[in-house]
């Protein structure tokens, strides 16, 4: 069985300054999800982007806290099954407002 990427990744402003809420469609065989972010401003997943793991969780939503104002971040998610990690979702870009 071929691994499917996580789809419909959505990134919205959180309740507090420096928070981002990220949601995605859950996958039937996923046991965990790996959430990564980067301060790179380009959407290219291969060149010039240094990814950091925000968390590894078993739900299809997460709030990332402590992000810096006036910065643009990239976000992506991958599902993990009992056998392996699947491909990364499409990258989603979001700027942190000064509000």
Biopython code that builds the backbone (N, CA, C, O; Angstrom):
import numpy as np
from Bio.PDB.StructureBuilder import StructureBuilder

atoms = [
    (1, "UNK", "N", (0.841, -1.181, 0.000)),
    (1, "UNK", "CA", (0.000, 0.000, 0.000)),
    (1, "UNK", "C", (0.886, 1.244, 0.000)),
    (1, "UNK", "O", (1.807, 1.373, 0.807)),
    (2, "UNK", "N", (0.587, 2.145, -0.915)),
    (2, "UNK", "CA", (1.361, 3.380, -1.038)),
    (2, "UNK", "C", (0.938, 4.375, 0.039)),
    (2, "UNK", "O", (-0.250, 4.531, 0.322)),
    (3, "UNK", "N", (1.919, 5.042, 0.632)),
    (3, "UNK", "CA", (1.632, 6.059, 1.642)),
    (3, "UNK", "C", (1.047, 7.297, 0.980)),
    (3, "UNK", "O", (1.500, 7.718, -0.085)),
    (4, "UNK", "N", (0.056, 7.865, 1.607)),
    (4, "UNK", "CA", (-0.596, 9.066, 1.092)),
    (4, "UNK", "C", (-0.117, 10.279, 1.879)),
    (4, "UNK", "O", (0.116, 10.186, 3.084)),
    (5, "UNK", "N", (0.031, 11.417, 1.205)),
    (5, "UNK", "CA", (0.393, 12.629, 1.946)),
    (5, "UNK", "C", (-0.813, 13.171, 2.715)),
    (5, "UNK", "O", (-1.962, 12.927, 2.349)),
    (6, "UNK", "N", (-0.531, 13.891, 3.760)),
    (6, "UNK", "CA", (-1.569, 14.606, 4.502)),
    (6, "UNK", "C", (-2.099, 15.706, 3.590)),
    (6, "UNK", "O", (-1.328, 16.354, 2.882)),
    (7, "UNK", "N", (-3.423, 15.921, 3.604)),
    (7, "UNK", "CA", (-4.031, 16.912, 2.725)),
    (7, "UNK", "C", (-4.812, 17.945, 3.526)),
    (7, "UNK", "O", (-5.082, 17.772, 4.715)),
    (8, "UNK", "N", (-5.162, 19.017, 2.841)),
    (8, "UNK", "CA", (-5.970, 20.100, 3.401)),
    (8, "UNK", "C", (-5.369, 20.707, 4.664)),
    (8, "UNK", "O", (-6.071, 20.955, 5.645)),
    (9, "UNK", "N", (-4.067, 20.942, 4.626)),
    (9, "UNK", "CA", (-3.403, 21.604, 5.750)),
    (9, "UNK", "C", (-3.838, 23.064, 5.766)),
    (9, "UNK", "O", (-3.755, 23.761, 4.755)),
    (10, "UNK", "N", (-4.300, 23.512, 6.920)),
    (10, "UNK", "CA", (-4.763, 24.887, 7.082)),
    (10, "UNK", "C", (-4.052, 25.511, 8.272)),
    (10, "UNK", "O", (-3.934, 24.895, 9.331)),
    (11, "UNK", "N", (-3.584, 26.724, 8.089)),
    (11, "UNK", "CA", (-2.872, 27.441, 9.146)),
    (11, "UNK", "C", (-3.604, 28.746, 9.411)),
    (11, "UNK", "O", (-3.810, 29.547, 8.500)),
    (12, "UNK", "N", (-3.995, 28.957, 10.664)),
    (12, "UNK", "CA", (-4.699, 30.179, 11.051)),
    (12, "UNK", "C", (-4.052, 30.779, 12.295)),
    (12, "UNK", "O", (-3.328, 30.107, 13.030)),
    (13, "UNK", "N", (-4.330, 32.045, 12.504)),
    (13, "UNK", "CA", (-3.816, 32.746, 13.679)),
    (13, "UNK", "C", (-4.404, 32.152, 14.951)),
    (13, "UNK", "O", (-5.593, 31.838, 15.002)),
    (14, "UNK", "N", (-3.578, 31.999, 15.967)),
    (14, "UNK", "CA", (-4.041, 31.482, 17.243)),
    (14, "UNK", "C", (-4.676, 32.551, 18.104)),
    (14, "UNK", "O", (-4.770, 33.710, 17.699)),
    (15, "UNK", "N", (-5.115, 32.165, 19.294)),
    (15, "UNK", "CA", (-5.762, 33.090, 20.218)),
    (15, "UNK", "C", (-4.792, 34.098, 20.826)),
    (15, "UNK", "O", (-5.175, 35.234, 21.105)),
    (16, "UNK", "N", (-3.562, 33.698, 21.030)),
    (16, "UNK", "CA", (-2.549, 34.546, 21.658)),
    (16, "UNK", "C", (-1.518, 34.985, 20.619)),
    (16, "UNK", "O", (-1.399, 34.370, 19.559)),
    (17, "UNK", "N", (-0.773, 36.048, 20.924)),
    (17, "UNK", "CA", (0.319, 36.482, 20.062)),
    (17, "UNK", "C", (1.335, 35.362, 19.922)),
    (17, "UNK", "O", (1.661, 34.683, 20.895)),
    (18, "UNK", "N", (1.832, 35.172, 18.708)),
    (18, "UNK", "CA", (2.858, 34.165, 18.474)),
    (18, "UNK", "C", (2.328, 32.747, 18.362)),
    (18, "UNK", "O", (3.109, 31.796, 18.348)),
    (19, "UNK", "N", (1.009, 32.589, 18.283)),
    (19, "UNK", "CA", (0.417, 31.256, 18.144)),
    (19, "UNK", "C", (-0.144, 31.056, 16.741)),
    (19, "UNK", "O", (-0.698, 31.972, 16.134)),
    (20, "UNK", "N", (0.015, 29.844, 16.251)),
    (20, "UNK", "CA", (-0.565, 29.433, 14.979)),
    (20, "UNK", "C", (-1.300, 28.112, 15.214)),
    (20, "UNK", "O", (-0.759, 27.188, 15.820)),
    (21, "UNK", "N", (-2.532, 28.039, 14.728)),
    (21, "UNK", "CA", (-3.299, 26.796, 14.761)),
    (21, "UNK", "C", (-3.153, 26.120, 13.408)),
    (21, "UNK", "O", (-3.354, 26.746, 12.367)),
    (22, "UNK", "N", (-2.807, 24.853, 13.427)),
    (22, "UNK", "CA", (-2.641, 24.097, 12.188)),
    (22, "UNK", "C", (-3.556, 22.874, 12.247)),
    (22, "UNK", "O", (-3.564, 22.139, 13.234)),
    (23, "UNK", "N", (-4.315, 22.671, 11.190)),
    (23, "UNK", "CA", (-5.230, 21.529, 11.103)),
    (23, "UNK", "C", (-5.044, 20.844, 9.754)),
    (23, "UNK", "O", (-4.521, 21.441, 8.813)),
    (24, "UNK", "N", (-5.474, 19.588, 9.664)),
    (24, "UNK", "CA", (-5.369, 18.834, 8.422)),
    (24, "UNK", "C", (-6.373, 17.683, 8.470)),
    (24, "UNK", "O", (-6.927, 17.367, 9.523)),
    (25, "UNK", "N", (-6.593, 17.066, 7.314)),
    (25, "UNK", "CA", (-7.467, 15.902, 7.253)),
    (25, "UNK", "C", (-6.726, 14.695, 7.798)),
    (25, "UNK", "O", (-5.594, 14.425, 7.396)),
    (26, "UNK", "N", (-7.350, 13.974, 8.704)),
    (26, "UNK", "CA", (-6.708, 12.789, 9.262)),
    (26, "UNK", "C", (-6.700, 11.664, 8.222)),
    (26, "UNK", "O", (-7.565, 11.600, 7.349)),
    (27, "UNK", "N", (-5.721, 10.796, 8.334)),
    (27, "UNK", "CA", (-5.616, 9.634, 7.457)),
    (27, "UNK", "C", (-5.956, 8.382, 8.251)),
    (27, "UNK", "O", (-5.571, 8.248, 9.413)),
    (28, "UNK", "N", (-6.666, 7.486, 7.630)),
    (28, "UNK", "CA", (-7.203, 6.310, 8.313)),
    (28, "UNK", "C", (-6.136, 5.452, 8.997)),
    (28, "UNK", "O", (-6.343, 4.992, 10.120)),
    (29, "UNK", "N", (-5.019, 5.237, 8.344)),
    (29, "UNK", "CA", (-3.992, 4.347, 8.903)),
    (29, "UNK", "C", (-2.902, 5.073, 9.683)),
    (29, "UNK", "O", (-1.945, 4.444, 10.133)),
    (30, "UNK", "N", (-3.031, 6.365, 9.845)),
    (30, "UNK", "CA", (-2.000, 7.127, 10.561)),
    (30, "UNK", "C", (-2.091, 6.877, 12.059)),
    (30, "UNK", "O", (-3.173, 6.920, 12.645)),
    (31, "UNK", "N", (-0.953, 6.620, 12.663)),
    (31, "UNK", "CA", (-0.869, 6.487, 14.115)),
    (31, "UNK", "C", (-0.392, 7.782, 14.758)),
    (31, "UNK", "O", (-0.795, 8.130, 15.869)),
    (32, "UNK", "N", (0.475, 8.490, 14.035)),
    (32, "UNK", "CA", (1.035, 9.743, 14.519)),
    (32, "UNK", "C", (1.175, 10.713, 13.354)),
    (32, "UNK", "O", (1.109, 10.327, 12.187)),
    (33, "UNK", "N", (1.370, 11.987, 13.702)),
    (33, "UNK", "CA", (1.648, 13.018, 12.709)),
    (33, "UNK", "C", (2.874, 13.803, 13.167)),
    (33, "UNK", "O", (3.002, 14.154, 14.340)),
    (34, "UNK", "N", (3.765, 14.069, 12.225)),
    (34, "UNK", "CA", (4.945, 14.891, 12.485)),
    (34, "UNK", "C", (4.658, 16.282, 11.920)),
    (34, "UNK", "O", (4.310, 16.427, 10.748)),
    (35, "UNK", "N", (4.808, 17.295, 12.761)),
    (35, "UNK", "CA", (4.573, 18.679, 12.352)),
    (35, "UNK", "C", (5.919, 19.394, 12.324)),
    (35, "UNK", "O", (6.667, 19.363, 13.301)),
    (36, "UNK", "N", (6.219, 20.033, 11.211)),
    (36, "UNK", "CA", (7.464, 20.784, 11.085)),
    (36, "UNK", "C", (7.164, 22.212, 10.663)),
    (36, "UNK", "O", (6.139, 22.502, 10.046)),
    (37, "UNK", "N", (8.100, 23.100, 11.019)),
    (37, "UNK", "CA", (8.003, 24.486, 10.578)),
    (37, "UNK", "C", (9.392, 25.021, 10.282)),
    (37, "UNK", "O", (10.399, 24.468, 10.726)),
    (38, "UNK", "N", (9.424, 26.096, 9.530)),
    (38, "UNK", "CA", (10.680, 26.726, 9.161)),
    (38, "UNK", "C", (10.466, 28.229, 9.067)),
    (38, "UNK", "O", (9.359, 28.692, 8.794)),
    (39, "UNK", "N", (11.521, 28.978, 9.293)),
    (39, "UNK", "CA", (11.444, 30.426, 9.132)),
    (39, "UNK", "C", (11.837, 30.843, 7.727)),
    (39, "UNK", "O", (11.911, 32.038, 7.439)),
    (40, "UNK", "N", (12.088, 29.893, 6.857)),
    (40, "UNK", "CA", (12.380, 30.220, 5.470)),
    (40, "UNK", "C", (11.170, 30.871, 4.829)),
    (40, "UNK", "O", (10.038, 30.564, 5.201)),
    (41, "UNK", "N", (11.382, 31.751, 3.889)),
    (41, "UNK", "CA", (10.260, 32.455, 3.272)),
    (41, "UNK", "C", (9.854, 31.832, 1.950)),
    (41, "UNK", "O", (8.856, 32.241, 1.357)),
    (42, "UNK", "N", (10.609, 30.851, 1.477)),
    (42, "UNK", "CA", (10.292, 30.227, 0.203)),
    (42, "UNK", "C", (9.489, 28.959, 0.420)),
    (42, "UNK", "O", (9.619, 28.302, 1.453)),
    (43, "UNK", "N", (8.672, 28.624, -0.538)),
    (43, "UNK", "CA", (7.862, 27.417, -0.451)),
    (43, "UNK", "C", (8.583, 26.172, -0.923)),
    (43, "UNK", "O", (8.003, 25.087, -0.913)),
    (44, "UNK", "N", (9.832, 26.300, -1.336)),
    (44, "UNK", "CA", (10.593, 25.170, -1.840)),
    (44, "UNK", "C", (10.978, 24.261, -0.676)),
    (44, "UNK", "O", (11.659, 24.693, 0.254)),
    (45, "UNK", "N", (10.551, 23.033, -0.726)),
    (45, "UNK", "CA", (10.810, 22.102, 0.368)),
    (45, "UNK", "C", (12.223, 21.543, 0.342)),
    (45, "UNK", "O", (12.644, 20.904, 1.306)),
    (46, "UNK", "N", (12.971, 21.767, -0.742)),
    (46, "UNK", "CA", (14.281, 21.130, -0.862)),
    (46, "UNK", "C", (15.447, 22.086, -0.671)),
    (46, "UNK", "O", (16.451, 21.721, -0.061)),
    (47, "UNK", "N", (15.331, 23.291, -1.179)),
    (47, "UNK", "CA", (16.474, 24.204, -1.167)),
    (47, "UNK", "C", (16.334, 25.305, -0.121)),
    (47, "UNK", "O", (15.302, 25.971, -0.047)),
    (48, "UNK", "N", (17.364, 25.491, 0.675)),
    (48, "UNK", "CA", (17.460, 26.648, 1.540)),
    (48, "UNK", "C", (16.481, 26.708, 2.692)),
    (48, "UNK", "O", (16.287, 27.774, 3.277)),
    (49, "UNK", "N", (15.861, 25.598, 3.032)),
    (49, "UNK", "CA", (14.901, 25.602, 4.132)),
    (49, "UNK", "C", (15.381, 24.621, 5.193)),
    (49, "UNK", "O", (15.640, 23.452, 4.906)),
    (50, "UNK", "N", (15.494, 25.111, 6.414)),
    (50, "UNK", "CA", (15.890, 24.273, 7.543)),
    (50, "UNK", "C", (14.651, 24.006, 8.395)),
    (50, "UNK", "O", (14.137, 24.917, 9.045)),
    (51, "UNK", "N", (14.176, 22.775, 8.395)),
    (51, "UNK", "CA", (12.945, 22.410, 9.096)),
    (51, "UNK", "C", (13.210, 22.050, 10.542)),
    (51, "UNK", "O", (14.230, 21.441, 10.863)),
    (52, "UNK", "N", (12.282, 22.429, 11.420)),
    (52, "UNK", "CA", (12.331, 22.080, 12.845)),
    (52, "UNK", "C", (11.070, 21.300, 13.187)),
    (52, "UNK", "O", (9.986, 21.634, 12.709)),
    (53, "UNK", "N", (11.198, 20.281, 13.996)),
    (53, "UNK", "CA", (10.026, 19.516, 14.431)),
    (53, "UNK", "C", (9.329, 20.295, 15.535)),
    (53, "UNK", "O", (9.925, 20.595, 16.570)),
    (54, "UNK", "N", (8.054, 20.622, 15.305)),
    (54, "UNK", "CA", (7.256, 21.295, 16.333)),
    (54, "UNK", "C", (6.775, 20.274, 17.344)),
    (54, "UNK", "O", (6.798, 20.525, 18.549)),
    (55, "UNK", "N", (6.332, 19.101, 16.845)),
    (55, "UNK", "CA", (5.832, 18.049, 17.726)),
    (55, "UNK", "C", (5.494, 16.821, 16.902)),
    (55, "UNK", "O", (5.429, 16.870, 15.674)),
    (56, "UNK", "N", (5.281, 15.725, 17.604)),
    (56, "UNK", "CA", (4.777, 14.487, 17.018)),
    (56, "UNK", "C", (3.561, 14.107, 17.848)),
    (56, "UNK", "O", (3.676, 13.845, 19.045)),
    (57, "UNK", "N", (2.391, 14.079, 17.209)),
    (57, "UNK", "CA", (1.139, 13.915, 17.950)),
    (57, "UNK", "C", (0.240, 12.884, 17.271)),
    (57, "UNK", "O", (0.545, 12.406, 16.179)),
    (58, "UNK", "N", (-0.869, 12.547, 17.927)),
    (58, "UNK", "CA", (-1.797, 11.573, 17.337)),
    (58, "UNK", "C", (-3.153, 12.196, 16.984)),
    (58, "UNK", "O", (-4.128, 11.468, 16.795)),
    (59, "UNK", "N", (-3.230, 13.509, 16.894)),
    (59, "UNK", "CA", (-4.457, 14.203, 16.515)),
    (59, "UNK", "C", (-4.228, 14.976, 15.222)),
    (59, "UNK", "O", (-3.091, 15.100, 14.768)),
    (60, "UNK", "N", (-5.292, 15.494, 14.630)),
    (60, "UNK", "CA", (-5.149, 16.211, 13.350)),
    (60, "UNK", "C", (-5.263, 17.723, 13.526)),
    (60, "UNK", "O", (-5.761, 18.426, 12.646)),
    (61, "UNK", "N", (-4.797, 18.211, 14.670)),
    (61, "UNK", "CA", (-4.726, 19.655, 14.897)),
    (61, "UNK", "C", (-3.684, 19.935, 15.973)),
    (61, "UNK", "O", (-3.410, 19.099, 16.834)),
    (62, "UNK", "N", (-3.115, 21.125, 15.899)),
    (62, "UNK", "CA", (-2.048, 21.459, 16.838)),
    (62, "UNK", "C", (-1.890, 22.974, 16.876)),
    (62, "UNK", "O", (-2.137, 23.652, 15.880)),
    (63, "UNK", "N", (-1.480, 23.500, 18.018)),
    (63, "UNK", "CA", (-1.165, 24.916, 18.159)),
    (63, "UNK", "C", (0.329, 25.058, 18.422)),
    (63, "UNK", "O", (0.857, 24.523, 19.397)),
    (64, "UNK", "N", (0.991, 25.781, 17.547)),
    (64, "UNK", "CA", (2.404, 26.083, 17.727)),
    (64, "UNK", "C", (2.491, 27.423, 18.428)),
    (64, "UNK", "O", (1.884, 28.398, 17.986)),
    (65, "UNK", "N", (3.244, 27.478, 19.519)),
    (65, "UNK", "CA", (3.360, 28.696, 20.320)),
    (65, "UNK", "C", (4.774, 29.252, 20.244)),
    (65, "UNK", "O", (5.715, 28.547, 19.882)),
    (66, "UNK", "N", (4.907, 30.522, 20.591)),
    (66, "UNK", "CA", (6.223, 31.140, 20.703)),
    (66, "UNK", "C", (6.849, 31.568, 19.389)),
    (66, "UNK", "O", (8.066, 31.743, 19.311)),
    (67, "UNK", "N", (6.036, 31.740, 18.356)),
    (67, "UNK", "CA", (6.571, 32.202, 17.083)),
    (67, "UNK", "C", (6.801, 33.707, 17.136)),
    (67, "UNK", "O", (6.105, 34.426, 17.853)),
    (68, "UNK", "N", (7.769, 34.169, 16.383)),
    (68, "UNK", "CA", (8.151, 35.583, 16.433)),
    (68, "UNK", "C", (7.284, 36.427, 15.503)),
    (68, "UNK", "O", (6.931, 36.013, 14.398)),
    (69, "UNK", "N", (6.951, 37.630, 15.990)),
    (69, "UNK", "CA", (6.159, 38.581, 15.214)),
    (69, "UNK", "C", (6.943, 39.048, 13.991)),
    (69, "UNK", "O", (8.174, 39.030, 13.975)),
    (70, "UNK", "N", (6.211, 39.460, 12.985)),
    (70, "UNK", "CA", (6.769, 40.019, 11.746)),
    (70, "UNK", "C", (7.676, 39.036, 11.013)),
    (70, "UNK", "O", (8.595, 39.454, 10.309)),
    (71, "UNK", "N", (7.431, 37.745, 11.167)),
    (71, "UNK", "CA", (8.191, 36.725, 10.455)),
    (71, "UNK", "C", (7.232, 35.881, 9.638)),
    (71, "UNK", "O", (6.058, 35.738, 9.980)),
    (72, "UNK", "N", (7.748, 35.327, 8.559)),
    (72, "UNK", "CA", (6.986, 34.399, 7.741)),
    (72, "UNK", "C", (7.485, 32.989, 8.018)),
    (72, "UNK", "O", (8.690, 32.740, 8.045)),
    (73, "UNK", "N", (6.556, 32.076, 8.223)),
    (73, "UNK", "CA", (6.878, 30.685, 8.522)),
    (73, "UNK", "C", (6.291, 29.761, 7.469)),
    (73, "UNK", "O", (5.286, 30.072, 6.829)),
    (74, "UNK", "N", (6.936, 28.629, 7.308)),
    (74, "UNK", "CA", (6.433, 27.548, 6.473)),
    (74, "UNK", "C", (6.057, 26.388, 7.389)),
    (74, "UNK", "O", (6.721, 26.142, 8.396)),
    (75, "UNK", "N", (4.996, 25.683, 7.034)),
    (75, "UNK", "CA", (4.518, 24.555, 7.833)),
    (75, "UNK", "C", (4.255, 23.357, 6.933)),
    (75, "UNK", "O", (3.848, 23.517, 5.782)),
    (76, "UNK", "N", (4.487, 22.148, 7.459)),
    (76, "UNK", "CA", (4.156, 20.923, 6.742)),
    (76, "UNK", "C", (3.907, 19.805, 7.751)),
    (76, "UNK", "O", (4.351, 19.873, 8.897)),
    (77, "UNK", "N", (3.186, 18.772, 7.300)),
    (77, "UNK", "CA", (2.797, 17.663, 8.170)),
    (77, "UNK", "C", (2.995, 16.357, 7.411)),
    (77, "UNK", "O", (2.778, 16.295, 6.201)),
    (78, "UNK", "N", (3.408, 15.317, 8.126)),
    (78, "UNK", "CA", (3.505, 13.975, 7.546)),
    (78, "UNK", "C", (2.856, 12.981, 8.498)),
    (78, "UNK", "O", (2.970, 13.099, 9.718)),
    (79, "UNK", "N", (2.173, 12.003, 7.919)),
    (79, "UNK", "CA", (1.561, 10.935, 8.712)),
    (79, "UNK", "C", (2.571, 9.812, 8.924)),
    (79, "UNK", "O", (3.413, 9.549, 8.065)),
    (80, "UNK", "N", (2.477, 9.156, 10.074)),
    (80, "UNK", "CA", (3.321, 8.011, 10.378)),
    (80, "UNK", "C", (2.408, 6.822, 10.640)),
    (80, "UNK", "O", (1.519, 6.885, 11.489)),
    (81, "UNK", "N", (2.634, 5.735, 9.901)),
    (81, "UNK", "CA", (1.868, 4.509, 10.103)),
    (81, "UNK", "C", (2.720, 3.546, 10.930)),
    (81, "UNK", "O", (3.815, 3.897, 11.369)),
    (82, "UNK", "N", (2.220, 2.351, 11.135)),
    (82, "UNK", "CA", (2.976, 1.340, 11.873)),
    (82, "UNK", "C", (4.270, 0.969, 11.143)),
    (82, "UNK", "O", (5.220, 0.492, 11.764)),
    (83, "UNK", "N", (4.304, 1.188, 9.829)),
    (83, "UNK", "CA", (5.461, 0.773, 9.038)),
    (83, "UNK", "C", (6.453, 1.885, 8.731)),
    (83, "UNK", "O", (7.663, 1.655, 8.728)),
    (84, "UNK", "N", (5.933, 3.127, 8.464)),
    (84, "UNK", "CA", (6.861, 4.187, 8.058)),
    (84, "UNK", "C", (6.188, 5.552, 8.065)),
    (84, "UNK", "O", (4.974, 5.675, 8.223)),
    (85, "UNK", "N", (7.029, 6.580, 7.887)),
    (85, "UNK", "CA", (6.518, 7.938, 7.711)),
    (85, "UNK", "C", (6.164, 8.129, 6.248)),
    (85, "UNK", "O", (6.907, 7.714, 5.359)),
    (86, "UNK", "N", (5.029, 8.757, 6.006)),
    (86, "UNK", "CA", (4.601, 9.042, 4.647)),
    (86, "UNK", "C", (5.208, 10.325, 4.129)),
    (86, "UNK", "O", (6.014, 10.958, 4.812)),
    (87, "UNK", "N", (4.825, 10.713, 2.919)),
    (87, "UNK", "CA", (5.356, 11.942, 2.327)),
    (87, "UNK", "C", (4.833, 13.186, 3.038)),
    (87, "UNK", "O", (3.802, 13.147, 3.709)),
    (88, "UNK", "N", (5.557, 14.280, 2.882)),
    (88, "UNK", "CA", (5.153, 15.551, 3.482)),
    (88, "UNK", "C", (3.971, 16.139, 2.736)),
    (88, "UNK", "O", (3.813, 15.945, 1.530)),
    (89, "UNK", "N", (3.149, 16.857, 3.470)),
    (89, "UNK", "CA", (2.044, 17.607, 2.870)),
    (89, "UNK", "C", (2.622, 18.742, 2.036)),
    (89, "UNK", "O", (3.826, 18.996, 2.057)),
    (90, "UNK", "N", (1.752, 19.416, 1.306)),
    (90, "UNK", "CA", (2.168, 20.649, 0.654)),
    (90, "UNK", "C", (2.539, 21.651, 1.739)),
    (90, "UNK", "O", (1.956, 21.652, 2.824)),
    (91, "UNK", "N", (3.506, 22.495, 1.438)),
    (91, "UNK", "CA", (3.945, 23.510, 2.379)),
    (91, "UNK", "C", (2.930, 24.654, 2.421)),
    (91, "UNK", "O", (2.438, 25.105, 1.386)),
    (92, "UNK", "N", (2.630, 25.113, 3.635)),
    (92, "UNK", "CA", (1.720, 26.248, 3.818)),
    (92, "UNK", "C", (2.519, 27.389, 4.436)),
    (92, "UNK", "O", (3.237, 27.199, 5.417)),
    (93, "UNK", "N", (2.386, 28.573, 3.852)),
    (93, "UNK", "CA", (3.115, 29.753, 4.328)),
    (93, "UNK", "C", (2.175, 30.650, 5.110)),
    (93, "UNK", "O", (1.027, 30.849, 4.712)),
    (94, "UNK", "N", (2.660, 31.199, 6.232)),
    (94, "UNK", "CA", (1.849, 32.103, 7.055)),
    (94, "UNK", "C", (2.762, 33.122, 7.713)),
    (94, "UNK", "O", (3.808, 32.773, 8.260)),
    (95, "UNK", "N", (2.356, 34.390, 7.656)),
    (95, "UNK", "CA", (3.077, 35.468, 8.347)),
    (95, "UNK", "C", (2.461, 35.687, 9.717)),
    (95, "UNK", "O", (1.245, 35.600, 9.887)),
    (96, "UNK", "N", (3.311, 35.970, 10.687)),
    (96, "UNK", "CA", (2.852, 36.265, 12.043)),
    (96, "UNK", "C", (2.614, 37.759, 12.116)),
    (96, "UNK", "O", (3.528, 38.553, 11.893)),
    (97, "UNK", "N", (1.383, 38.143, 12.430)),
    (97, "UNK", "CA", (1.011, 39.551, 12.511)),
    (97, "UNK", "C", (1.598, 40.199, 13.751)),
    (97, "UNK", "O", (2.016, 39.521, 14.690)),
    (98, "UNK", "N", (1.619, 41.510, 13.736)),
    (98, "UNK", "CA", (2.074, 42.272, 14.900)),
    (98, "UNK", "C", (1.006, 42.428, 15.942)),
    (98, "UNK", "O", (1.270, 43.019, 16.989)),
    (99, "UNK", "N", (-0.195, 41.929, 15.713)),
    (99, "UNK", "CA", (-1.308, 42.102, 16.661)),
    (99, "UNK", "C", (-1.140, 41.228, 17.877)),
    (99, "UNK", "O", (-1.983, 41.248, 18.774)),
]
sb = StructureBuilder()
sb.init_structure("model")
sb.init_model(0)
sb.init_chain("A")
sb.init_seg("    ")
for serial, (resi, resn, name, xyz) in enumerate(atoms, 1):
    if name == "N":
        sb.init_residue(resn, " ", resi, " ")
    sb.init_atom(name, np.array(xyz, "f"), 0.0, 1.0, " ", f" {name:<3s}", serial, name[0])
structure = sb.get_structure()
